[in-house]
């Protein structure tokens, strides 16, 4: 018997002839994550990845971090044993005893990937379940509402396990293009970035900082949020744009009711130029229809019209509680609610327009002759902070 981590993936199975590409991408990310651990091995088997050779005390830590890799469906600590029914039953009894699962309701869930094995899945269920009942009188079979499941997978070896940790799912990061994420210190945009990463999109973050109107603590808050997202993406460059001059200029010279729309259009133009310079194919934002004045249908149409790149908005139909639920799950919520204002909130007009017209907004921008030069400067002179997934050690 040897202990391994059995790593599953789900959607990749549907990729047909392209599946090896996605499997290689996911294998590389798992290998990169665990590389600092001496003697550890990662390899691909029949529809699974396996991790072995790790120190036993690091098992839970490794499982937790592997479950953050986009594309991983779930992870189980398993015992790999010889494909012989007597050996399987003996080790299954040892696994139940060591796990403290010797009484209560259970069922056996067998999967026979190796079709040369002499029993099929249903026969393994019956045989292994019967032997466990003989070994442990406190057990009883309940296939509908079991307290636990004894799983047995017949693959390169027989793999036995009783626990499963669910993971992010989705597709490996980097297999679906690149997007520039407009990242603020709020709840929504970090969740939008996470959801895009789950679909395999590699992210480049853009943050607009308005010092001294926003503090250095507000900037650090966004850096911390980006660090959390990097835990799922592996790497996240954070491009910090100095937005103070543009915001002050719009505040002093633009129509008050249009201030938020003008500001967001300037942000989109800057983000598009940074995206083009960094090889991104699209922009990404955290808007939800109707959540605030700048996110009405009319406002979104006017804001998005200023750029030519596609704009992905994963939260567009979420309500706030759905977004909050995901933020808590991924670990960004407590950071997002820290009381440090970002540039989107410090210059909010008292009565913002909720139904802007594109022609009137463009007319207002035409009366701001210095705006284009300011946008060009902001899009070419910004700070880059490269954030990486924290070491597993």
N, C-alpha and C positions, 0 to 999 in steps of 0.2 A: 504494500500500500504506500502511495505517496500523496502528499497534499498539493493541490493545485487550485488556482482560481479559474473558474470556467466563465468566460466572457461571451455574452450573446449579443448579436445584432439582429435587427428585425427588418426594417425597410430595405436594407441593402439586398436582401434575398430576392427582391422583386426586380432587380436591375438587369436580369438576363445576361446578354453577352458583355455588358459593361460592368458586371459585378466585380471582376478581379481588380479593376481600377479603384473602386470604392473600398474594397477589402484591403488593398495595399495602403491606401491613405489612412485607414483606421488603424491598421497594424503599426504603421510608422508613428502615429500619435501615441499609441499605448507604449511602444518601445521608448520613445522620447521621454515620456512621463517617468517611467521606472528606471531609466538608464543610470541615475546616481546610486542605485542600490547594487552593491557588489553581488556577483554570482547569480543574479536574477536572470531568468530566461522567459522570452515571450515567443510564441509561435502560433501559426495558423493550423488548425485541424480541419475536420470535416464539418463545416458550418459553424465553427466555434473558434475563438482564440483561447489560448491557455497561458497562464503565468505560473511559474514554479521557481523554486530556489530562493525564495525570500525568507527573511527571518520571521519566525512565527509571531513575534510580538508586533510586527508591522502589518499583519494581515488586514486588520480593520482599516487602518490608514490607507493602504493601497486600494482596497475596495472602494472607499469613499471617494478617493481622487479619480480612480478609473471611471466611476459613475458620473463624473462631471464632463467626461469626454463626449462631445456630440457624436452621435452614431452608435454609441453603446446602449443597448436596451436594458441589460441587467447583468449582475455578477453573482456567482455563488461560490462559496468555499466548498470544494469537493474532494472526495477521496478517489484516486485513480487506482483500479485494481484489475487483476486478470479477468479475462472474459470467460469465466467458468462459474456455473451457477452456485456451486458449493462455496467458492471463494467470494462471490458477490454476497451471498446470504450471510456468511461469517462476518464480512466487513460491514455489511448493513447493520447487523446487530451491534457491532462495536461502535458504529457511528451514532446509533440511537442511544446507546448507553452513555457515550461521552457527551452527548448533547442534552441529556436528561429527558429524553422523549421515550420513556418506557411504559407510559400509561396514557390513556385517553383515546380519543377517536382519531383515526388516521386513514390514509389511503396511499397506495403505491401508484406512481405515475411513471411508466416506463416508455422509453422511446428507443426504437431499434433502427439506427441509421445503417449499421452493418447488417445487411440482409443475409449474410452467410451465418449469422448466429442462429443456433438451432431452435430457439423459441421466438415467437413473435411478441409484440408488445403486450397483448392481452394475456398471453401465457406467462410472460414474466410477471405481470401484475399479480396474477393468481398464485404463482409459485412463491414469489418473494413475500407477498402478503401472508400466505399460509405459514411460511417459516417464521415470520416475525410474531405471528399469533402464538405459535408453539413456544417461542423463546421468551416472550413477555406476556404473561396471562392478563396483565392490566390493560392491554391494548384491545381495541375493538374497531372493526372496519366501518367507516362512514364515508362513502364516496361523494356525498352531496355537501356535508358540512363538517369536514375534518378539522381537528385542532392543528394538524400539521400534515405535510405531504412528504413522503419518502420518494425522492426522484432517482431514477436509474436510467442513464443514457448509455446505450451500447454504440460506441464509436470506435476510435483507434484502440481504446481500452474501455472498461466499464467505469462510468463515473457516477458516484453516489453523493447525494447532498440533500439537506433538509431546509436550508435557508436560501433566501434570494433577496438581493438588494437592487431595487429598481434604479435605473439610470436616466439620463437626459433623453435618450432616443434620438430620432432624426437622422441626419446625415453628417459625415465628417466635414469639419471646417476646411474650407479651401477647395471643395469639389463643386461649388456653385457660384463662382465669381467673387467679386469684391464690391463692397459698398462703403460709402462715407457716412457714418452715423453722426447726426447732430446731437451731441450729448450734453445735457444740462444736469443740474443737481437735483432735478425733480424725480418723481416716481416713475414716470412713463418711459422716457427715452432709454434708460438702462434695460428695461423689460423688452422694449422693441429690439434693441441690439441682441439680447439673449435669444429672442425668438428667431431672428434672422440667422444667427449663428447655428441654431438647431437645424436649419435648412441647408447648412453647408456653406453659408456665405462668410467670407473673410472680411473683417471689419477694420476700418480706419476711422477713428473718432475725431470729431471737431468740436471744440469747446470755445465759447465766446466769453471772454473775461473783461470786466469793465472796472478795473481798479482806478481810483479808490472808491468808486460807488459800490463795488462788491469787494469783499475782503479776501485776504490770502487764505483765510479759513474756508471760504466758499470754493476757491480753486482747489484746495487740498481735498475737500469733500468730493469733487468731481474726479480727482486723481484716485481717491480711494474707491469710488464707484467703478472706475475703469479697471482698477486692479481686480475687483470681484469678477467683472466680465472676462478679464484675461484668464481667470481660473477655468473658464469654459472654452475659451478660444485658443489658449496657448500663448498668444501674443496679441497685444493691442496697442498700436501707436496712437498717442493722444496729441493732437495738434491744437495748441492753445493760442487762440487769436486775440490780439488786443483790440477790443471793440469800443473802447471808451470814446475816442475821437468821433467815430461815426454816430454813436448814440447821442452824444452831446450836440452834434451838428443837426441831427434829425429833430431833436427835442427843441432846439432853438429856432429852426427854420421851416420845419414841416407842419402841416395841419395837425392839430392835437388829436382829433378823432381818428386820424389815419396813422398815428405814430407807431402802433404795434405792427400794422401791416407793412409799413415802410421798413421798419427794423427787421422784420422777418424776411422780407424780400432781399434786403442787403445780406442777411445771413446766408440765404440760399445761394446768392451769387458768389459769395466768398467760398462757401462749402463746395460748390460745383468746380471752382477753379482748383481748389486743393485736391478734390477728387480726381480731376483730370491729371494733375501733376503726380499723383501717387498711384495711378493705374486702376482707379476704381471705375466701375461701369454704371454706377447708380448712386443716388442719395437715399438715406433712410432717416425717418423722423418718428416721433412717438405720438403724433396727433390722434385724437379721437373725435369723431364728428359731434359737434355741439357741446363739447366739454367746457370751453371758455369762448370768449368773444372772437378770438383769432382762429377758432376752429369750427366756425359755421361753414356750411357748404360754400357759400359765396366767398368767405375769407380764404378758405383753402384753395379754391379755384384761382383767385387772384394771386395768392402767394406762390403757388406752384407754377404759374404761368411765366415766371421770371427766368426759369432755367429750362434747358433743353433735355437734360438727363432724366431718365426715369426716376420716380420717387416711390420708394416702398414704405408703406405705413402699416405695419403689422397689427397695430392696436385700433385701427380705424373704426371698428364696430364693437370694441370692448366697452363695458361700463367700468366705472372706477374700481369697484370692488373686485372685479375679475383681474384687473391689472395689479391691484394691491396683493391679491392672493399669490400671483406669480412672483411679485417682488419679494414677498416673505419667503417663498420657496427657494429662490436663488440667492438670498442673502443681501439684497440691496435696499430693502425697505427701511431698516433702522438708520442707514446712512442718508437716504433720501429725505427723511423727515427732520434731519438736523436743521436748526433754525438759522441757516446762513443763506441769504438771498442771492439769487443769480441775476444776470443782466436782464432776463425776461420780466422780472417783477419790479425792479427799482424805478423804471420809467413808464409804468402803466398809466395810460390816460384815464381820467375820471369817467368819461363817456365814450368808450371806443365804438367805432362803427362795426356793426355786425353784418351789414350787407354792402360791402364795398363794391364799387364798379371798376373794372379794369381800366377803362379809359380815363377815369378821374384820378386813379392812383398813378397811372403813367404820366398824366398831366402834372400832378404834384411833384413827381420825381424829376420832370423836365425843368422845374424851377429850383432844382438843387444842383447847381453846376459843379460843385466840388465833390459830389458824392462818388462819382466814378473813380476819381483819382484816389480817394480814401479806400474804396473797395479794393482797388488794384494793390495798394500798399499793404493792406491787411492780409490779402491773399498771397503775398510773396514774402512777408516778414512775420513769421510766427514761431513759437517755441514748440519743439517736438519732445515729448516724453514717451519713451518706449517702455511699456509695461509687459511683464511676462508672468506666466503661471508660476506660483511659488514652488520652490523645490519640495519634493516629497519627503526629503530627509528632515 
